[in-house]
């Protein structure tokens, strides 16, 4: 989660994060390690004296306190760096912290007491890492208030109740870059992602603003851009021209390796509790969308869908769940004509004869399938950010060689995100018949249609709403990450159950 504190830290380290040394007397971004301690890390700056003695300097920002006081954690960090260098045979004669916000270098004394404390912190950390289960989250702890990792550990959300909003977790800063124009090329130049087609510039944005890249169809990425995205642990997801996800890439330095093992075991053994929540939430959200948007009375259908949602909560098998999901989908899509506005393009509305997945032969289903592909890419991005495997699911079978967990999690978001996007674009006239082609009877989106759906999707996921479970304002993109991390909480043992997101 990119918080204000992290962004300030990244900016503070901009001068030292280069991967090449520019002066012999000053080494920047130096990797260090200790076999005895079992740790590795990186020194921001090492100044080399005439006799080869070293001085270690850490760059820090102080955006919250605006003070240049060295913290206990910073002393531990410097002590560990010094011990790594000494183990490698170097003489370390000085330590300091340079505060970029105050432009002040503060000397730090690292004595034997600091080294003992650092060793104790390493041992305590190792006990946590090697434990069979993750430690319980801190509750009502003042240290959580402005912690940049609060959005990762979700200390208050674990209780699955209304959250006291003293922890301020920002929505993700940045954007998911959708590349939709066939024949385009994206490359890196001066810290920006440039998108061109031939001699025409299609767009430009700072690389730091890119959370992930979704490639639609025949679009090229430069190797330099791919390399930098991997270095920054940002996902790349490739889709077909029709929106189907065909692959993804992510840095190998992913968190929660042990939990991924537990995820695969749970997927093989089955977790019916998780599968029930996915289906219950989907049916409930379908019923809510139908109730809110129908132009005529659909209350009998909505009541039956609510009944099916409750029945899914006590289903005894995955097959039974799929039966209830299918029955609800037939009711839901059977009333979709009630959701089209009179202002919608009539040629799109009259072509709708019901829901069709692969092999769709009408423009509305083509648009839905394309938007579902974008939604699945969003799910994969959030799942990778948690360190989970998109392929090990609990409702959909991993044996189908599809991203089963992504398909699981997206069920609850299909109605309220993807369906809402397509209906909104059609009803407000943004998506029209001329944005589709039907060569030889096969319907496809034209370039402008793909762009309209991608833009509509981004608008939707950035919209904020009150989370129905936790009670605070959140964007749909942040909600996707929260639900992914709640699955993580069940798998790592810090949470006893999962609750899907259900709008009212």
Residue pairs with C-beta under 8 A, 6 or more apart in sequence:
1 148
1 149
1 150
1 151
1 152
1 169
1 170
1 172
1 481
2 170
2 172
2 173
2 174
2 211
3 148
3 151
3 169
3 170
3 173
4 63
4 170
5 61
5 63
5 64
5 146
5 148
6 148
7 173
8 61
8 63
8 101
9 60
9 61
10 208
11 61
11 100
12 59
12 60
12 61
12 100
12 101
13 44
13 59
15 59
16 28
16 29
16 44
16 45
16 59
17 28
17 29
18 28
18 29
19 29
21 27
21 28
22 28
24 48
25 47
25 48
26 45
26 46
26 47
26 48
27 43
27 45
27 46
27 48
28 44
28 45
29 42
29 43
29 44
30 42
30 43
30 46
31 40
31 41
31 42
32 40
32 41
32 42
32 43
32 81
32 84
32 85
32 88
33 39
33 40
33 41
33 84
34 40
34 80
34 83
34 84
34 87
35 87
36 87
37 80
37 83
37 84
37 87
37 119
37 122
38 122
38 126
39 80
39 84
39 122
40 84
41 77
41 80
41 81
41 84
43 56
43 58
43 81
43 85
44 57
44 58
44 59
45 56
45 57
45 58
45 59
45 98
46 54
46 55
46 56
46 57
46 85
47 54
47 55
47 57
48 54
49 55
49 93
52 90
52 91
53 91
53 92
53 93
54 85
54 90
54 91
54 92
54 93
54 94
55 92
55 93
55 94
55 95
55 96
56 78
56 81
56 82
56 85
56 92
56 94
56 95
56 96
57 95
57 96
57 97
57 98
57 105
58 74
58 77
58 78
58 81
58 96
58 97
58 98
59 97
59 98
59 100
60 74
60 97
60 98
60 99
60 100
61 99
61 100
61 101
62 68
62 99
62 101
62 102
63 101
64 146
66 101
66 102
67 102
68 99
68 102
68 104
68 106
69 106
70 97
70 106
70 108
74 97
74 108
75 108
75 110
75 114
75 117
76 114
76 117
76 118
76 121
78 95
78 97
78 108
78 110
78 114
79 110
79 114
79 115
79 117
79 118
80 118
80 122
82 92
82 95
82 110
82 115
83 115
83 118
85 92
86 92
94 107
95 107
95 108
95 109
95 110
96 105
96 106
96 107
96 108
97 105
97 106
97 108
98 104
98 105
98 106
99 105
99 106
128 134
128 135
132 493
133 492
133 493
133 494
134 492
134 493
134 494
135 494
136 494
137 153
137 154
137 155
137 156
137 158
137 494
138 144
138 155
139 155
139 156
140 164
141 155
144 150
144 155
144 167
145 166
145 167
145 168
146 168
147 167
150 167
150 168
150 169
151 169
151 170
151 478
151 481
152 485
154 482
154 485
154 486
154 489
155 167
156 163
156 164
156 167
156 470
157 163
157 470
157 482
157 486
158 489
158 494
158 495
160 469
160 486
160 495
160 497
160 499
161 469
161 470
162 469
162 470
162 471
163 470
163 471
163 472
165 471
165 472
169 478
171 462
171 464
171 474
171 475
171 477
171 478
172 211
172 475
172 477
172 478
172 481
173 209
174 208
174 209
174 210
174 211
175 205
175 209
175 210
175 211
175 458
176 210
176 211
176 212
176 213
176 214
176 377
176 378
176 381
176 458
176 477
177 186
177 193
177 205
177 210
177 212
177 213
177 214
178 214
178 216
178 374
178 454
178 457
178 458
179 186
179 195
179 213
179 214
179 215
179 216
179 219
179 221
180 216
180 217
180 219
180 447
180 450
180 451
180 454
181 195
181 197
181 202
181 219
181 447
181 451
182 217
182 218
182 219
182 241
182 447
183 197
183 198
183 218
183 219
184 195
184 196
184 197
184 202
184 219
184 220
185 195
185 196
185 197
185 219
185 220
185 221
185 222
186 193
186 194
186 195
186 213
186 219
186 220
186 221
186 222
186 225
187 193
187 194
187 196
187 221
187 222
187 224
187 225
188 194
188 207
188 222
188 224
188 225
188 228
191 206
191 207
191 208
192 204
192 205
192 206
192 207
193 204
193 205
193 206
193 207
193 210
193 213
193 225
194 201
194 203
194 204
195 201
195 202
195 203
195 204
196 202
207 228
207 232
210 229
210 234
211 234
211 381
212 234
212 235
212 236
212 237
212 377
212 381
213 221
213 229
213 234
213 235
213 236
213 237
214 237
214 239
214 374
214 377
215 221
215 236
215 237
215 238
215 239
216 239
216 240
216 241
216 243
216 450
216 454
217 239
217 240
217 241
218 241
221 236
226 236
226 249
229 235
229 236
229 249
230 249
230 250
230 251
231 251
232 251
233 250
233 251
233 253
233 254
235 248
235 249
235 250
235 380
235 381
235 384
235 385
236 248
236 249
236 250
237 245
237 247
237 248
237 249
237 377
237 380
237 381
238 245
238 246
238 247
238 248
239 245
239 246
239 373
239 374
239 377
240 246
240 373
241 444
241 445
241 450
242 366
242 369
242 370
242 373
242 444
242 445
243 369
243 370
243 371
243 372
243 373
243 374
244 369
244 373
245 373
245 376
245 377
245 380
245 403
245 406
248 377
248 380
248 384
248 390
250 384
254 384
254 387
255 386
255 387
256 386
256 387
256 388
256 488
256 492
257 387
259 387
259 388
259 488
259 491
259 492
260 387
260 388
260 389
260 392
262 491
262 492
263 388
263 389
263 392
263 405
263 491
264 389
264 392
266 392
266 394
266 491
267 392
267 393
267 394
267 398
267 404
267 405
270 318
270 394
271 394
271 490
272 315
272 316
272 317
272 318
272 394
273 497
273 498
274 394
274 395
274 408
274 487
274 490
274 498
275 318
275 321
275 394
275 395
275 408
276 312
276 313
276 314
276 315
276 321
277 498
277 499
277 500
278 394
278 395
278 408
278 409
278 411
278 412
278 500
279 309
279 312
279 315
279 321
279 324
279 325
279 395
279 411
280 309
280 310
280 312
280 313
280 500
280 502
281 411
281 412
281 500
281 501
281 502
282 325
282 328
282 411
282 412
282 414
282 415
282 500
283 305
283 308
283 309
283 312
283 324
283 325
283 328
284 305
284 306
284 309
284 502
284 503
285 412
285 413
285 414
285 415
285 416
285 501
285 502
285 503
286 305
286 328
286 329
286 332
286 414
286 415
286 419
287 302
287 305
287 306
287 309
287 328
287 332
288 415
288 416
288 502
288 503
288 504
289 339
289 415
289 416
289 419
289 420
290 298
290 301
290 302
290 305
290 332
290 335
290 338
290 339
291 298
291 299
291 302
293 338
293 339
293 423
294 335
294 338
294 339
295 338
295 339
295 340
295 341
296 338
298 335
298 338
301 331
301 332
301 334
301 335
304 331
305 328
305 331
305 332
308 324
308 327
308 328
308 331
309 328
311 324
312 321
312 324
312 325
315 321
315 324
318 395
321 395
325 411
329 355
332 415
333 354
333 355
334 354
336 352
336 355
337 349
337 352
339 423
339 427
340 349
340 352
340 423
340 426
340 427
341 426
341 427
341 428
343 427
343 428
343 429
344 426
344 427
344 429
345 426
345 429
345 431
345 432
345 433
347 433
348 363
348 364
348 426
348 431
348 432
348 433
349 364
349 426
351 362
351 363
351 364
352 362
352 364
352 365
353 362
355 365
355 368
356 362
356 365
357 365
357 369
358 369
360 366
360 368
360 369
360 443
361 441
361 442
361 443
362 443
363 433
363 436
363 443
364 422
364 426
366 436
366 443
366 444
366 445
367 422
367 425
367 426
367 431
367 445
367 449
367 453
368 418
368 419
368 422
370 445
370 450
370 453
371 418
371 419
371 421
371 422
371 453
371 457
372 410
372 414
372 418
374 418
374 453
374 454
374 457
375 410
375 413
375 414
375 417
375 418
375 457
376 403
376 406
376 407
376 410
378 410
378 461
378 477
378 480
379 390
379 403
379 405
379 406
379 407
379 409
379 410
379 413
379 480
379 484
380 390
380 403
380 406
382 409
382 480
382 481
382 483
382 484
383 389
383 390
383 403
383 405
383 406
383 409
383 484
384 390
385 481
385 484
386 481
386 484
386 485
386 487
386 488
387 488
388 405
388 484
388 487
388 488
388 491
389 405
390 403
390 404
390 405
390 406
391 398
391 401
391 402
391 403
391 404
391 405
392 398
392 404
392 405
393 403
393 404
393 405
393 406
393 407
393 408
394 404
394 405
394 408
395 404
395 407
395 408
395 411
396 402
396 404
396 407
396 408
397 404
398 404
405 487
409 480
409 483
409 484
409 487
412 483
412 500
412 501
412 502
413 476
413 479
413 480
413 501
416 476
416 503
417 457
417 460
417 461
417 476
418 457
420 460
421 453
421 456
421 457
421 460
422 431
422 453
422 456
424 430
424 456
424 460
425 431
425 452
425 453
425 456
430 452
430 456
431 449
431 452
431 453
434 446
435 445
435 446
435 448
435 449
435 452
436 443
436 444
436 445
436 446
436 449
437 443
437 444
437 445
437 446
438 444
445 453
460 476
461 475
461 476
461 477
461 480
462 475
462 476
462 477
463 475
463 476
464 473
464 474
464 475
465 473
465 474
465 475
465 476
465 479
465 503
466 472
466 473
466 474
467 473
467 474
467 479
467 482
467 501
468 501
468 502
468 503
468 504
469 499
469 501
470 482
474 482
479 501
483 500
483 501
486 495
486 498
486 499
487 498
489 495
489 498
490 496
490 497
490 498
